[in-house]
């Protein structure tokens, strides 16, 4: 099975990091797409469509994230 992958780095600028409200918005947005979206911080990964997975990453201000978008063709 073939796939396309896009990967990029992002630094969280919000002074309180990713808390429940922005994490919920991110989950809602990620569910709109067919691509699998994962977020990695300090070696821990979580699917962007799962709120508790994102909250478990404990992303604070200036946290470095790697986002991977995987789309199967």
N, C-alpha and C positions, 0 to 999 in steps of 0.2 A: 504494500500500500504506500503510495507516495504522499508526501506532505510538504507544506511550506512552513517555515519557522521564522519568526521575527523576534529579536531579542534586544532589549535596551535597558540602560541603567537610569535610575531616577533617585534624586535626593529629596526627602520629605522636608518641606519648608515650614509647614504649620507648626506653631510653637507647642501644641499639645500632641503632635504626631497623628497617627491614625487611630482614632477612638471609635466608638460604636456608630455614631452618625455617618462619618465619611466612609467607614468600612461598609456599612449598609448600602450607601449610594454606589460604591464600587461594585459590590455584589450584584446589585440590580442592573447596572450597566453591563457587566460581564455576561450576565445571563441572556442578553439580547443577541449574542453572537454565536455562531456555530463553532468557532475556534475554541480550543481548550486554552485557558489563560492561567498561568501559574506565577506566583510571586515568591521570590527567595530573599531572605535576609539572614545574614550571618550563618549560612549553611542550612537553615531551616526553610522548607518550602510549604506552600499552601495553595490550594486551588482558589482562584479569585471568585468562584461562584459559591463559596462556602464561608459564611460569616465567621463561624468559630475558628476556622483555619486561619483567617486573616487576623482575627483578634489574638490568636495564639502566637503570632509573630512578634507582638509587642513592639510595634514600630514607633519610635520616638522622633522628635524633631532632629533633623540632620541625619536620619537613618538612611542608609544606602540600600536601595532595592534593585533587584534584577527582575524584570518582567519578561515572560516568554509567552508568545502567542503561537500556538500550533494548530494548523488547519490541514485536515486530511483532504486530499483531492480525489 
